[in-house]
Amino acid sequence: MVAIIKKWGNGLGLHIPQYVAKEIGVKNGTPVDIKIVDGSIVVKPRTYSLEDLLDQITPENLHREVHTGERSGNEEW
């Protein structure tokens, strides 16, 4: 596949065809990691470790427990 790099603001942009986006699991707004490997550009969807995600929890964004009513089955509380 051949694509053309085009000016986008002060940088450059590359159009990613829909079938490529679908195959690698990205959509508009998906964070990606960009690396240079042996002179080539490698773009991958950003992945997060559980540790990375837990580090982002603060007292301000911590969700408290929510009581949803009495047991309806064999739940253990």
mmCIF file of the N, C-alpha and C atoms, coordinates in Angstrom:
data_MODEL
# 
_entry.id   MODEL 
# 
loop_
_atom_site.group_PDB 
_atom_site.id 
_atom_site.type_symbol 
_atom_site.label_atom_id 
_atom_site.label_alt_id 
_atom_site.label_comp_id 
_atom_site.label_asym_id 
_atom_site.label_entity_id 
_atom_site.label_seq_id 
_atom_site.pdbx_PDB_ins_code 
_atom_site.Cartn_x 
_atom_site.Cartn_y 
_atom_site.Cartn_z 
_atom_site.occupancy 
_atom_site.B_iso_or_equiv 
_atom_site.pdbx_formal_charge 
_atom_site.auth_seq_id 
_atom_site.auth_comp_id 
_atom_site.auth_asym_id 
_atom_site.auth_atom_id 
_atom_site.pdbx_PDB_model_num 
ATOM 1   N N  . MET A 1 1  ? 0.840   -1.171  0.000  1.00 0.00 ? 1  MET A N  1 
ATOM 2   C CA . MET A 1 1  ? 0.000   0.000   0.000  1.00 0.00 ? 1  MET A CA 1 
ATOM 3   C C  . MET A 1 1  ? 0.890   1.240   0.000  1.00 0.00 ? 1  MET A C  1 
ATOM 4   N N  . VAL A 1 2  ? 0.520   2.212   -0.767 1.00 0.00 ? 2  VAL A N  1 
ATOM 5   C CA . VAL A 1 2  ? 1.236   3.484   -0.821 1.00 0.00 ? 2  VAL A CA 1 
ATOM 6   C C  . VAL A 1 2  ? 0.317   4.563   -0.262 1.00 0.00 ? 2  VAL A C  1 
ATOM 7   N N  . ALA A 1 3  ? 0.854   5.400   0.614  1.00 0.00 ? 3  ALA A N  1 
ATOM 8   C CA . ALA A 1 3  ? 0.108   6.527   1.167  1.00 0.00 ? 3  ALA A CA 1 
ATOM 9   C C  . ALA A 1 3  ? 0.974   7.769   1.018  1.00 0.00 ? 3  ALA A C  1 
ATOM 10  N N  . ILE A 1 4  ? 0.359   8.923   1.146  1.00 0.00 ? 4  ILE A N  1 
ATOM 11  C CA . ILE A 1 4  ? 1.080   10.184  0.982  1.00 0.00 ? 4  ILE A CA 1 
ATOM 12  C C  . ILE A 1 4  ? 1.002   10.973  2.283  1.00 0.00 ? 4  ILE A C  1 
ATOM 13  N N  . ILE A 1 5  ? 2.154   11.426  2.744  1.00 0.00 ? 5  ILE A N  1 
ATOM 14  C CA . ILE A 1 5  ? 2.236   12.293  3.915  1.00 0.00 ? 5  ILE A CA 1 
ATOM 15  C C  . ILE A 1 5  ? 1.832   13.698  3.473  1.00 0.00 ? 5  ILE A C  1 
ATOM 16  N N  . LYS A 1 6  ? 0.932   14.329  4.252  1.00 0.00 ? 6  LYS A N  1 
ATOM 17  C CA . LYS A 1 6  ? 0.470   15.678  3.911  1.00 0.00 ? 6  LYS A CA 1 
ATOM 18  C C  . LYS A 1 6  ? 0.646   16.607  5.105  1.00 0.00 ? 6  LYS A C  1 
ATOM 19  N N  . LYS A 1 7  ? 0.785   17.897  4.807  1.00 0.00 ? 7  LYS A N  1 
ATOM 20  C CA . LYS A 1 7  ? 0.910   18.915  5.848  1.00 0.00 ? 7  LYS A CA 1 
ATOM 21  C C  . LYS A 1 7  ? -0.388  18.964  6.650  1.00 0.00 ? 7  LYS A C  1 
ATOM 22  N N  . TRP A 1 8  ? -0.229  19.031  7.973  1.00 0.00 ? 8  TRP A N  1 
ATOM 23  C CA . TRP A 1 8  ? -1.377  19.122  8.864  1.00 0.00 ? 8  TRP A CA 1 
ATOM 24  C C  . TRP A 1 8  ? -0.980  20.069  9.989  1.00 0.00 ? 8  TRP A C  1 
ATOM 25  N N  . GLY A 1 9  ? -1.418  21.324  9.896  1.00 0.00 ? 9  GLY A N  1 
ATOM 26  C CA . GLY A 1 9  ? -0.997  22.346  10.849 1.00 0.00 ? 9  GLY A CA 1 
ATOM 27  C C  . GLY A 1 9  ? 0.501   22.560  10.733 1.00 0.00 ? 9  GLY A C  1 
ATOM 28  N N  . ASN A 1 10 ? 1.206   22.512  11.862 1.00 0.00 ? 10 ASN A N  1 
ATOM 29  C CA . ASN A 1 10 ? 2.660   22.651  11.856 1.00 0.00 ? 10 ASN A CA 1 
ATOM 30  C C  . ASN A 1 10 ? 3.370   21.314  11.687 1.00 0.00 ? 10 ASN A C  1 
ATOM 31  N N  . GLY A 1 11 ? 2.599   20.242  11.578 1.00 0.00 ? 11 GLY A N  1 
ATOM 32  C CA . GLY A 1 11 ? 3.190   18.910  11.457 1.00 0.00 ? 11 GLY A CA 1 
ATOM 33  C C  . GLY A 1 11 ? 2.804   18.256  10.149 1.00 0.00 ? 11 GLY A C  1 
ATOM 34  N N  . LEU A 1 12 ? 2.890   16.948  10.154 1.00 0.00 ? 12 LEU A N  1 
ATOM 35  C CA . LEU A 1 12 ? 2.536   16.152  8.986  1.00 0.00 ? 12 LEU A CA 1 
ATOM 36  C C  . LEU A 1 12 ? 1.531   15.096  9.401  1.00 0.00 ? 12 LEU A C  1 
ATOM 37  N N  . GLY A 1 13 ? 0.679   14.696  8.469  1.00 0.00 ? 13 GLY A N  1 
ATOM 38  C CA . GLY A 1 13 ? -0.335  13.700  8.755  1.00 0.00 ? 13 GLY A CA 1 
ATOM 39  C C  . GLY A 1 13 ? -0.338  12.589  7.728  1.00 0.00 ? 13 GLY A C  1 
ATOM 40  N N  . LEU A 1 14 ? -0.879  11.463  8.129  1.00 0.00 ? 14 LEU A N  1 
ATOM 41  C CA . LEU A 1 14 ? -0.980  10.293  7.267  1.00 0.00 ? 14 LEU A CA 1 
ATOM 42  C C  . LEU A 1 14 ? -2.398  9.762   7.363  1.00 0.00 ? 14 LEU A C  1 
ATOM 43  N N  . HIS A 1 15 ? -3.058  9.612   6.242  1.00 0.00 ? 15 HIS A N  1 
ATOM 44  C CA . HIS A 1 15 ? -4.411  9.063   6.214  1.00 0.00 ? 15 HIS A CA 1 
ATOM 45  C C  . HIS A 1 15 ? -4.334  7.558   6.436  1.00 0.00 ? 15 HIS A C  1 
ATOM 46  N N  . ILE A 1 16 ? -5.101  7.051   7.398  1.00 0.00 ? 16 ILE A N  1 
ATOM 47  C CA . ILE A 1 16 ? -5.161  5.609   7.655  1.00 0.00 ? 16 ILE A CA 1 
ATOM 48  C C  . ILE A 1 16 ? -6.482  5.101   7.096  1.00 0.00 ? 16 ILE A C  1 
ATOM 49  N N  . PRO A 1 17 ? -6.436  4.248   6.072  1.00 0.00 ? 17 PRO A N  1 
ATOM 50  C CA . PRO A 1 17 ? -7.673  3.725   5.491  1.00 0.00 ? 17 PRO A CA 1 
ATOM 51  C C  . PRO A 1 17 ? -8.499  2.961   6.532  1.00 0.00 ? 17 PRO A C  1 
ATOM 52  N N  . GLN A 1 18 ? -9.810  2.973   6.360  1.00 0.00 ? 18 GLN A N  1 
ATOM 53  C CA . GLN A 1 18 ? -10.722 2.351   7.317  1.00 0.00 ? 18 GLN A CA 1 
ATOM 54  C C  . GLN A 1 18 ? -10.394 0.879   7.549  1.00 0.00 ? 18 GLN A C  1 
ATOM 55  N N  . TYR A 1 19 ? -10.067 0.136   6.501  1.00 0.00 ? 19 TYR A N  1 
ATOM 56  C CA . TYR A 1 19 ? -9.807  -1.293  6.690  1.00 0.00 ? 19 TYR A CA 1 
ATOM 57  C C  . TYR A 1 19 ? -8.553  -1.523  7.538  1.00 0.00 ? 19 TYR A C  1 
ATOM 58  N N  . VAL A 1 20 ? -7.569  -0.628  7.450  1.00 0.00 ? 20 VAL A N  1 
ATOM 59  C CA . VAL A 1 20 ? -6.366  -0.738  8.278  1.00 0.00 ? 20 VAL A CA 1 
ATOM 60  C C  . VAL A 1 20 ? -6.723  -0.394  9.727  1.00 0.00 ? 20 VAL A C  1 
ATOM 61  N N  . ALA A 1 21 ? -7.479  0.679   9.921  1.00 0.00 ? 21 ALA A N  1 
ATOM 62  C CA . ALA A 1 21 ? -7.893  1.084   11.266 1.00 0.00 ? 21 ALA A CA 1 
ATOM 63  C C  . ALA A 1 21 ? -8.679  -0.032  11.941 1.00 0.00 ? 21 ALA A C  1 
ATOM 64  N N  . LYS A 1 22 ? -9.572  -0.649  11.196 1.00 0.00 ? 22 LYS A N  1 
ATOM 65  C CA . LYS A 1 22 ? -10.392 -1.726  11.742 1.00 0.00 ? 22 LYS A CA 1 
ATOM 66  C C  . LYS A 1 22 ? -9.524  -2.917  12.133 1.00 0.00 ? 22 LYS A C  1 
ATOM 67  N N  . GLU A 1 23 ? -8.578  -3.252  11.280 1.00 0.00 ? 23 GLU A N  1 
ATOM 68  C CA . GLU A 1 23 ? -7.726  -4.415  11.536 1.00 0.00 ? 23 GLU A CA 1 
ATOM 69  C C  . GLU A 1 23 ? -6.857  -4.241  12.783 1.00 0.00 ? 23 GLU A C  1 
ATOM 70  N N  . ILE A 1 24 ? -6.384  -3.021  13.038 1.00 0.00 ? 24 ILE A N  1 
ATOM 71  C CA . ILE A 1 24 ? -5.544  -2.819  14.225 1.00 0.00 ? 24 ILE A CA 1 
ATOM 72  C C  . ILE A 1 24 ? -6.341  -2.307  15.430 1.00 0.00 ? 24 ILE A C  1 
ATOM 73  N N  . GLY A 1 25 ? -7.648  -2.118  15.261 1.00 0.00 ? 25 GLY A N  1 
ATOM 74  C CA . GLY A 1 25 ? -8.515  -1.767  16.383 1.00 0.00 ? 25 GLY A CA 1 
ATOM 75  C C  . GLY A 1 25 ? -8.443  -0.321  16.827 1.00 0.00 ? 25 GLY A C  1 
ATOM 76  N N  . VAL A 1 26 ? -8.294  0.605   15.873 1.00 0.00 ? 26 VAL A N  1 
ATOM 77  C CA . VAL A 1 26 ? -8.297  2.022   16.231 1.00 0.00 ? 26 VAL A CA 1 
ATOM 78  C C  . VAL A 1 26 ? -9.467  2.732   15.575 1.00 0.00 ? 26 VAL A C  1 
ATOM 79  N N  . LYS A 1 27 ? -9.868  3.833   16.192 1.00 0.00 ? 27 LYS A N  1 
ATOM 80  C CA . LYS A 1 27 ? -10.917 4.682   15.632 1.00 0.00 ? 27 LYS A CA 1 
ATOM 81  C C  . LYS A 1 27 ? -10.564 6.119   15.963 1.00 0.00 ? 27 LYS A C  1 
ATOM 82  N N  . ASN A 1 28 ? -11.363 7.039   15.534 1.00 0.00 ? 28 ASN A N  1 
ATOM 83  C CA . ASN A 1 28 ? -11.119 8.456   15.806 1.00 0.00 ? 28 ASN A CA 1 
ATOM 84  C C  . ASN A 1 28 ? -10.970 8.675   17.309 1.00 0.00 ? 28 ASN A C  1 
ATOM 85  N N  . GLY A 1 29 ? -9.869  9.272   17.720 1.00 0.00 ? 29 GLY A N  1 
ATOM 86  C CA . GLY A 1 29 ? -9.638  9.556   19.133 1.00 0.00 ? 29 GLY A CA 1 
ATOM 87  C C  . GLY A 1 29 ? -8.840  8.502   19.879 1.00 0.00 ? 29 GLY A C  1 
ATOM 88  N N  . THR A 1 30 ? -8.502  7.383   19.238 1.00 0.00 ? 30 THR A N  1 
ATOM 89  C CA . THR A 1 30 ? -7.727  6.335   19.905 1.00 0.00 ? 30 THR A CA 1 
ATOM 90  C C  . THR A 1 30 ? -6.292  6.805   20.132 1.00 0.00 ? 30 THR A C  1 
ATOM 91  N N  . PRO A 1 31 ? -5.799  6.757   21.379 1.00 0.00 ? 31 PRO A N  1 
ATOM 92  C CA . PRO A 1 31 ? -4.394  7.102   21.611 1.00 0.00 ? 31 PRO A CA 1 
ATOM 93  C C  . PRO A 1 31 ? -3.487  6.037   20.992 1.00 0.00 ? 31 PRO A C  1 
ATOM 94  N N  . VAL A 1 32 ? -2.393  6.464   20.391 1.00 0.00 ? 32 VAL A N  1 
ATOM 95  C CA . VAL A 1 32 ? -1.446  5.523   19.792 1.00 0.00 ? 32 VAL A CA 1 
ATOM 96  C C  . VAL A 1 32 ? -0.027  5.867   20.240 1.00 0.00 ? 32 VAL A C  1 
ATOM 97  N N  . ASP A 1 33 ? 0.829   4.867   20.225 1.00 0.00 ? 33 ASP A N  1 
ATOM 98  C CA . ASP A 1 33 ? 2.260   5.070   20.443 1.00 0.00 ? 33 ASP A CA 1 
ATOM 99  C C  . ASP A 1 33 ? 2.924   5.110   19.081 1.00 0.00 ? 33 ASP A C  1 
ATOM 100 N N  . ILE A 1 34 ? 3.835   6.063   18.886 1.00 0.00 ? 34 ILE A N  1 
ATOM 101 C CA . ILE A 1 34 ? 4.582   6.181   17.635 1.00 0.00 ? 34 ILE A CA 1 
ATOM 102 C C  . ILE A 1 34 ? 6.054   5.997   17.966 1.00 0.00 ? 34 ILE A C  1 
ATOM 103 N N  . LYS A 1 35 ? 6.692   5.056   17.274 1.00 0.00 ? 35 LYS A N  1 
ATOM 104 C CA . LYS A 1 35 ? 8.115   4.789   17.487 1.00 0.00 ? 35 LYS A CA 1 
ATOM 105 C C  . LYS A 1 35 ? 8.824   4.757   16.145 1.00 0.00 ? 35 LYS A C  1 
ATOM 106 N N  . ILE A 1 36 ? 10.113  5.021   16.188 1.00 0.00 ? 36 ILE A N  1 
ATOM 107 C CA . ILE A 1 36 ? 10.949  4.851   15.002 1.00 0.00 ? 36 ILE A CA 1 
ATOM 108 C C  . ILE A 1 36 ? 11.781  3.598   15.239 1.00 0.00 ? 36 ILE A C  1 
ATOM 109 N N  . VAL A 1 37 ? 11.636  2.616   14.359 1.00 0.00 ? 37 VAL A N  1 
ATOM 110 C CA . VAL A 1 37 ? 12.359  1.352   14.465 1.00 0.00 ? 37 VAL A CA 1 
ATOM 111 C C  . VAL A 1 37 ? 13.097  1.110   13.163 1.00 0.00 ? 37 VAL A C  1 
ATOM 112 N N  . ASP A 1 38 ? 14.408  1.078   13.224 1.00 0.00 ? 38 ASP A N  1 
ATOM 113 C CA . ASP A 1 38 ? 15.240  0.851   12.036 1.00 0.00 ? 38 ASP A CA 1 
ATOM 114 C C  . ASP A 1 38 ? 14.854  1.769   10.878 1.00 0.00 ? 38 ASP A C  1 
ATOM 115 N N  . GLY A 1 39 ? 14.607  3.038   11.175 1.00 0.00 ? 39 GLY A N  1 
ATOM 116 C CA . GLY A 1 39 ? 14.285  4.009   10.140 1.00 0.00 ? 39 GLY A CA 1 
ATOM 117 C C  . GLY A 1 39 ? 12.854  3.961   9.639  1.00 0.00 ? 39 GLY A C  1 
ATOM 118 N N  . SER A 1 40 ? 12.002  3.153   10.278 1.00 0.00 ? 40 SER A N  1 
ATOM 119 C CA . SER A 1 40 ? 10.587  3.065   9.890  1.00 0.00 ? 40 SER A CA 1 
ATOM 120 C C  . SER A 1 40 ? 9.708   3.591   11.022 1.00 0.00 ? 40 SER A C  1 
ATOM 121 N N  . ILE A 1 41 ? 8.542   4.109   10.656 1.00 0.00 ? 41 ILE A N  1 
ATOM 122 C CA . ILE A 1 41 ? 7.575   4.586   11.642 1.00 0.00 ? 41 ILE A CA 1 
ATOM 123 C C  . ILE A 1 41 ? 6.672   3.413   12.017 1.00 0.00 ? 41 ILE A C  1 
ATOM 124 N N  . VAL A 1 42 ? 6.555   3.153   13.316 1.00 0.00 ? 42 VAL A N  1 
ATOM 125 C CA . VAL A 1 42 ? 5.668   2.095   13.807 1.00 0.00 ? 42 VAL A CA 1 
ATOM 126 C C  . VAL A 1 42 ? 4.599   2.763   14.664 1.00 0.00 ? 42 VAL A C  1 
ATOM 127 N N  . VAL A 1 43 ? 3.333   2.551   14.309 1.00 0.00 ? 43 VAL A N  1 
ATOM 128 C CA . VAL A 1 43 ? 2.201   3.128   15.038 1.00 0.00 ? 43 VAL A CA 1 
ATOM 129 C C  . VAL A 1 43 ? 1.388   1.979   15.614 1.00 0.00 ? 43 VAL A C  1 
ATOM 130 N N  . LYS A 1 44 ? 1.194   1.992   16.942 1.00 0.00 ? 44 LYS A N  1 
ATOM 131 C CA . LYS A 1 44 ? 0.438   0.931   17.611 1.00 0.00 ? 44 LYS A CA 1 
ATOM 132 C C  . LYS A 1 44 ? -0.579  1.552   18.555 1.00 0.00 ? 44 LYS A C  1 
ATOM 133 N N  . PRO A 1 45 ? -1.750  0.920   18.693 1.00 0.00 ? 45 PRO A N  1 
ATOM 134 C CA . PRO A 1 45 ? -2.704  1.408   19.691 1.00 0.00 ? 45 PRO A CA 1 
ATOM 135 C C  . PRO A 1 45 ? -2.044  1.392   21.069 1.00 0.00 ? 45 PRO A C  1 
ATOM 136 N N  . ARG A 1 46 ? -2.295  2.417   21.841 1.00 0.00 ? 46 ARG A N  1 
ATOM 137 C CA . ARG A 1 46 ? -1.712  2.530   23.181 1.00 0.00 ? 46 ARG A CA 1 
ATOM 138 C C  . ARG A 1 46 ? -2.286  1.442   24.071 1.00 0.00 ? 46 ARG A C  1 
ATOM 139 N N  . THR A 1 47 ? -1.442  0.784   24.834 1.00 0.00 ? 47 THR A N  1 
ATOM 140 C CA . THR A 1 47 ? -1.906  -0.203  25.809 1.00 0.00 ? 47 THR A CA 1 
ATOM 141 C C  . THR A 1 47 ? -1.518  0.283   27.199 1.00 0.00 ? 47 THR A C  1 
ATOM 142 N N  . TYR A 1 48 ? -2.301  -0.109  28.177 1.00 0.00 ? 48 TYR A N  1 
ATOM 143 C CA . TYR A 1 48 ? -2.081  0.322   29.549 1.00 0.00 ? 48 TYR A CA 1 
ATOM 144 C C  . TYR A 1 48 ? -1.969  -0.904  30.444 1.00 0.00 ? 48 TYR A C  1 
ATOM 145 N N  . SER A 1 49 ? -1.058  -0.852  31.404 1.00 0.00 ? 49 SER A N  1 
ATOM 146 C CA . SER A 1 49 ? -0.969  -1.923  32.394 1.00 0.00 ? 49 SER A CA 1 
ATOM 147 C C  . SER A 1 49 ? -1.936  -1.589  33.528 1.00 0.00 ? 49 SER A C  1 
ATOM 148 N N  . LEU A 1 50 ? -2.276  -2.592  34.305 1.00 0.00 ? 50 LEU A N  1 
ATOM 149 C CA . LEU A 1 50 ? -3.142  -2.360  35.454 1.00 0.00 ? 50 LEU A CA 1 
ATOM 150 C C  . LEU A 1 50 ? -2.493  -1.348  36.397 1.00 0.00 ? 50 LEU A C  1 
ATOM 151 N N  . GLU A 1 51 ? -1.183  -1.438  36.555 1.00 0.00 ? 51 GLU A N  1 
ATOM 152 C CA . GLU A 1 51 ? -0.465  -0.497  37.417 1.00 0.00 ? 51 GLU A CA 1 
ATOM 153 C C  . GLU A 1 51 ? -0.611  0.941   36.906 1.00 0.00 ? 51 GLU A C  1 
ATOM 154 N N  . ASP A 1 52 ? -0.497  1.133   35.572 1.00 0.00 ? 52 ASP A N  1 
ATOM 155 C CA . ASP A 1 52 ? -0.677  2.471   34.987 1.00 0.00 ? 52 ASP A CA 1 
ATOM 156 C C  . ASP A 1 52 ? -2.065  3.016   35.301 1.00 0.00 ? 52 ASP A C  1 
ATOM 157 N N  . LEU A 1 53 ? -3.079  2.171   35.158 1.00 0.00 ? 53 LEU A N  1 
ATOM 158 C CA . LEU A 1 53 ? -4.458  2.609   35.389 1.00 0.00 ? 53 LEU A CA 1 
ATOM 159 C C  . LEU A 1 53 ? -4.706  2.911   36.864 1.00 0.00 ? 53 LEU A C  1 
ATOM 160 N N  . LEU A 1 54 ? -4.215  2.040   37.751 1.00 0.00 ? 54 LEU A N  1 
ATOM 161 C CA . LEU A 1 54 ? -4.416  2.263   39.183 1.00 0.00 ? 54 LEU A CA 1 
ATOM 162 C C  . LEU A 1 54 ? -3.697  3.515   39.667 1.00 0.00 ? 54 LEU A C  1 
ATOM 163 N N  . ASP A 1 55 ? -2.554  3.827   39.064 1.00 0.00 ? 55 ASP A N  1 
ATOM 164 C CA . ASP A 1 55 ? -1.814  5.036   39.437 1.00 0.00 ? 55 ASP A CA 1 
ATOM 165 C C  . ASP A 1 55 ? -2.602  6.310   39.141 1.00 0.00 ? 55 ASP A C  1 
ATOM 166 N N  . GLN A 1 56 ? -3.589  6.230   38.267 1.00 0.00 ? 56 GLN A N  1 
ATOM 167 C CA . GLN A 1 56 ? -4.371  7.408   37.894 1.00 0.00 ? 56 GLN A CA 1 
ATOM 168 C C  . GLN A 1 56 ? -5.546  7.665   38.834 1.00 0.00 ? 56 GLN A C  1 
ATOM 169 N N  . ILE A 1 57 ? -5.810  6.732   39.762 1.00 0.00 ? 57 ILE A N  1 
ATOM 170 C CA . ILE A 1 57 ? -6.917  6.914   40.701 1.00 0.00 ? 57 ILE A CA 1 
ATOM 171 C C  . ILE A 1 57 ? -6.502  7.902   41.784 1.00 0.00 ? 57 ILE A C  1 
ATOM 172 N N  . THR A 1 58 ? -7.351  8.893   41.992 1.00 0.00 ? 58 THR A N  1 
ATOM 173 C CA . THR A 1 58 ? -7.122  9.893   43.034 1.00 0.00 ? 58 THR A CA 1 
ATOM 174 C C  . THR A 1 58 ? -8.366  9.951   43.917 1.00 0.00 ? 58 THR A C  1 
ATOM 175 N N  . PRO A 1 59 ? -8.289  10.577  45.078 1.00 0.00 ? 59 PRO A N  1 
ATOM 176 C CA . PRO A 1 59 ? -9.493  10.724  45.904 1.00 0.00 ? 59 PRO A CA 1 
ATOM 177 C C  . PRO A 1 59 ? -10.616 11.461  45.157 1.00 0.00 ? 59 PRO A C  1 
ATOM 178 N N  . GLU A 1 60 ? -10.245 12.342  44.219 1.00 0.00 ? 60 GLU A N  1 
ATOM 179 C CA . GLU A 1 60 ? -11.248 13.118  43.482 1.00 0.00 ? 60 GLU A CA 1 
ATOM 180 C C  . GLU A 1 60 ? -11.986 12.289  42.431 1.00 0.00 ? 60 GLU A C  1 
ATOM 181 N N  . ASN A 1 61 ? -11.339 11.268  41.849 1.00 0.00 ? 61 ASN A N  1 
ATOM 182 C CA . ASN A 1 61 ? -12.022 10.508  40.794 1.00 0.00 ? 61 ASN A CA 1 
ATOM 183 C C  . ASN A 1 61 ? -12.373 9.086   41.219 1.00 0.00 ? 61 ASN A C  1 
ATOM 184 N N  . LEU A 1 62 ? -12.182 8.754   42.498 1.00 0.00 ? 62 LEU A N  1 
ATOM 185 C CA . LEU A 1 62 ? -12.496 7.424   43.003 1.00 0.00 ? 62 LEU A CA 1 
ATOM 186 C C  . LEU A 1 62 ? -14.007 7.263   43.123 1.00 0.00 ? 62 LEU A C  1 
ATOM 187 N N  . HIS A 1 63 ? -14.544 6.218   42.534 1.00 0.00 ? 63 HIS A N  1 
ATOM 188 C CA . HIS A 1 63 ? -15.978 5.935   42.627 1.00 0.00 ? 63 HIS A CA 1 
ATOM 189 C C  . HIS A 1 63 ? -16.248 5.159   43.911 1.00 0.00 ? 63 HIS A C  1 
ATOM 190 N N  . ARG A 1 64 ? -17.220 5.575   44.634 1.00 0.00 ? 64 ARG A N  1 
ATOM 191 C CA . ARG A 1 64 ? -17.597 4.899   45.875 1.00 0.00 ? 64 ARG A CA 1 
ATOM 192 C C  . ARG A 1 64 ? -18.522 3.732   45.555 1.00 0.00 ? 64 ARG A C  1 
ATOM 193 N N  . GLU A 1 65 ? -18.713 2.859   46.557 1.00 0.00 ? 65 GLU A N  1 
ATOM 194 C CA . GLU A 1 65 ? -19.627 1.738   46.376 1.00 0.00 ? 65 GLU A CA 1 
ATOM 195 C C  . GLU A 1 65 ? -21.044 2.272   46.179 1.00 0.00 ? 65 GLU A C  1 
ATOM 196 N N  . VAL A 1 66 ? -21.809 1.562   45.384 1.00 0.00 ? 66 VAL A N  1 
ATOM 197 C CA . VAL A 1 66 ? -23.193 1.939   45.135 1.00 0.00 ? 66 VAL A CA 1 
ATOM 198 C C  . VAL A 1 66 ? -24.078 0.776   45.558 1.00 0.00 ? 66 VAL A C  1 
ATOM 199 N N  . HIS A 1 67 ? -25.020 1.031   46.460 1.00 0.00 ? 67 HIS A N  1 
ATOM 200 C CA . HIS A 1 67 ? -25.953 -0.004  46.887 1.00 0.00 ? 67 HIS A CA 1 
ATOM 201 C C  . HIS A 1 67 ? -27.042 -0.133  45.825 1.00 0.00 ? 67 HIS A C  1 
ATOM 202 N N  . THR A 1 68 ? -27.198 -1.319  45.285 1.00 0.00 ? 68 THR A N  1 
ATOM 203 C CA . THR A 1 68 ? -28.168 -1.524  44.207 1.00 0.00 ? 68 THR A CA 1 
ATOM 204 C C  . THR A 1 68 ? -29.370 -2.342  44.645 1.00 0.00 ? 68 THR A C  1 
ATOM 205 N N  . GLY A 1 69 ? -29.564 -2.477  45.952 1.00 0.00 ? 69 GLY A N  1 
ATOM 206 C CA . GLY A 1 69 ? -30.720 -3.212  46.429 1.00 0.00 ? 69 GLY A CA 1 
ATOM 207 C C  . GLY A 1 69 ? -30.316 -4.523  47.085 1.00 0.00 ? 69 GLY A C  1 
ATOM 208 N N  . GLU A 1 70 ? -31.304 -5.301  47.423 1.00 0.00 ? 70 GLU A N  1 
ATOM 209 C CA . GLU A 1 70 ? -31.073 -6.579  48.088 1.00 0.00 ? 70 GLU A CA 1 
ATOM 210 C C  . GLU A 1 70 ? -30.602 -7.634  47.098 1.00 0.00 ? 70 GLU A C  1 
ATOM 211 N N  . ARG A 1 71 ? -30.069 -8.739  47.647 1.00 0.00 ? 71 ARG A N  1 
ATOM 212 C CA . ARG A 1 71 ? -29.618 -9.835  46.797 1.00 0.00 ? 71 ARG A CA 1 
ATOM 213 C C  . ARG A 1 71 ? -30.787 -10.384 45.998 1.00 0.00 ? 71 ARG A C  1 
ATOM 214 N N  . SER A 1 72 ? -30.502 -10.822 44.787 1.00 0.00 ? 72 SER A N  1 
ATOM 215 C CA . SER A 1 72 ? -31.559 -11.406 43.964 1.00 0.00 ? 72 SER A CA 1 
ATOM 216 C C  . SER A 1 72 ? -31.227 -12.840 43.582 1.00 0.00 ? 72 SER A C  1 
ATOM 217 N N  . GLY A 1 73 ? -30.098 -13.335 44.037 1.00 0.00 ? 73 GLY A N  1 
ATOM 218 C CA . GLY A 1 73 ? -29.675 -14.693 43.696 1.00 0.00 ? 73 GLY A CA 1 
ATOM 219 C C  . GLY A 1 73 ? -28.787 -15.237 44.783 1.00 0.00 ? 73 GLY A C  1 
ATOM 220 N N  . ASN A 1 74 ? -27.687 -15.834 44.390 1.00 0.00 ? 74 ASN A N  1 
ATOM 221 C CA . ASN A 1 74 ? -26.775 -16.446 45.352 1.00 0.00 ? 74 ASN A CA 1 
ATOM 222 C C  . ASN A 1 74 ? -25.534 -15.596 45.605 1.00 0.00 ? 74 ASN A C  1 
ATOM 223 N N  . GLU A 1 75 ? -25.653 -14.276 45.475 1.00 0.00 ? 75 GLU A N  1 
ATOM 224 C CA . GLU A 1 75 ? -24.508 -13.413 45.704 1.00 0.00 ? 75 GLU A CA 1 
ATOM 225 C C  . GLU A 1 75 ? -24.036 -13.530 47.148 1.00 0.00 ? 75 GLU A C  1 
ATOM 226 N N  . GLU A 1 76 ? -22.751 -13.392 47.363 1.00 0.00 ? 76 GLU A N  1 
ATOM 227 C CA . GLU A 1 76 ? -22.178 -13.404 48.709 1.00 0.00 ? 76 GLU A CA 1 
ATOM 228 C C  . GLU A 1 76 ? -21.709 -11.999 49.021 1.00 0.00 ? 76 GLU A C  1 
ATOM 229 N N  . TRP A 1 77 ? -22.223 -11.401 50.088 1.00 0.00 ? 77 TRP A N  1 
ATOM 230 C CA . TRP A 1 77 ? -21.804 -10.045 50.449 1.00 0.00 ? 77 TRP A CA 1 
ATOM 231 C C  . TRP A 1 77 ? -21.088 -10.098 51.739 1.00 0.00 ? 77 TRP A C  1 
# 
